[in-house]
Amino acid sequence: MHTSPEALMAIIGMALATIAIKAGGLLLADRLPRYGFAAAWLRHIPGAVLAALVAPALVTGSMAEVFAAAATGLVFVLSRNLFASMATGVLTVYLMRIWLG
Amino acid sequence: MSHAVDSHKTQFLAGARACVPVAISVAAYGLVWGVLARGTGLSLLEAIMMSGLVFAGAAQFVALDLWTASPASLPIGALVLAALIVNLRYLLLTATLRPLYRRDQLGRGALSMYLVTDENWAMTVAAMARGGGSVAFLMGGGVLAWVSWMSTNLIGYGLGSTIDDPSRWGLDFAFTATFLALLLGMWRGKGDILPWLVAALAAIATAQHVEGNWHILVGGLAGSLAGAVLEVRKHAHVS
C-alpha cells in the first residue's frame, strides 16, 4: 500500500476533470431554454447517443456480431425483455465466433 | 414521509436491477483493468484510488497507456487532459438528466453526477422515455456499477495473471446487445429515422478515422441536432 505525491496528484486531477465534465452537462442544460430548438435538441440526444454507441460495433464487427445483433433485436421486439435480449446476443456471438473460427 | 422513503428505496432497487445486464459487461472489463493495472505498475492503493475516485472505465484504460512506473516521469498534465477529453461525451449524457432535478437541487445534483456511467444513464433515459425514472433510480444503477467495477478491479489486481480477453466469452457484446435493445425500445415513430441514421453514419465515419470513443460524442451531437432541426422546421411548416 504505497503511492507517490505525483501519482496522487494525477489521480485526483483525473477525478476532478471527470466530475467537472459530468456535472457540466447537467448545469449547462439548466441554462438552456425549456422550449424551441434547445428543448428539441435535448429530447433527441438519448436516441442519437445510443445509435452512435451501437452502430460502429455492428459495422466493424464480423458476421458473428451482425447475426448476434439481429438475434438480439428479434428477441427484444418479441419479448420486450432486456436481459433475455442481452443473453441472446452474448450467447449468439459466443457460438458464432466458435463456429466461424 | 415514510411513503416517500419507501418509494426512494423501491426506485433505487429498480435502478440497480435494471443495470444488471450491463453490470455483467462492466465486471468483465473491470477484471481486465485490474490485471492490466498491476502489470502497468500501479500499487494496490493507486488502483483503489483511481477506480474509486475517477470511476470512468475508458479514461482509466487510457491512463494505463500513459502511466509510468517511476513517479518522476509520470505525465500528470497529460493524464488529466486525457481524462477530460475521453469523458467529453458525458456533457451530452448528463444534460439529458436535467428534468430529474428540481432547480434548488442542482448543487447536490451536480455532485451526484459522479455516479453517472454510460450504463445507468442509458437505463434511466429509457425509464424517463416511459414516463418513469428518478434520481434514486439513477443512483441505484450507479451504485451497482460502482460496486461491480471496484470489486472486479480488485479481483483482477489480486489474480494478476493474464486473464483472457472478455471477447473470448462473448462478454464484450453484452454492452452492444443491451444498448441495441434500449435503442429499439426508444422507437417513437418515423421521426426517429433521420436522427438515428445521421447519428449512426457520423459515428461509423468517426470510429473509422479516430481512435477512442469520439464516435459517441460526434454521432450523438450530429444525430440530435439533425432531429432538432427536423422537428423545429416541421413545426414552422404547420404554423
Interface residues (C-beta under 8 A of the other chain):
Chain A: M1 H2 T3 S4 P5 E6 A7 L8 M9 A10 I11 I12 G13 M14 A15 L16 A17 T18 I19 A20 I21 K22 A23 G24 G25 L26 L27 L28 A29 D30 L32 G36 F37 A38 A40 W41 L42 R43 H44 I45 P46 G47 A48 V49 L50 A51 A52 L53 V54 A55 P56 A57 L58 V59 T60 E65 A68 A69 T72 G73 F76 V77 R80 L82 F83 S85 M86 A87 T88 G89 V90 L91 T92 V93 Y94 R97
Chain B: A18 V20 P21 V22 I24 L42 S43 L44 L45 E46 M49 M50 L53 V54 F55 A56 A59 A63 P71 A72 L74 I76 L79 V80 L81 A82 A83 L84 N87 L88 R89 Y90 L91 L92 L93 T94 A95 T96 L97 R98 Y101 R103 L106 G109 A110 L111 M113 Y114 V116 D118 A122 V125 A126 A129 S167 W169 G170 L171 F173 A174 T176 A177 T178 F179 L180 A181 L182 L183 L184 G185 M186 D192 P195 W196 L197 V198 A199 A200 L201 A202 A203 I204 T206 A207 Q208 H215 I216 V218 G219 G220 L221 A222 G223 S224 L225 A226 G227 A228 E231 V232
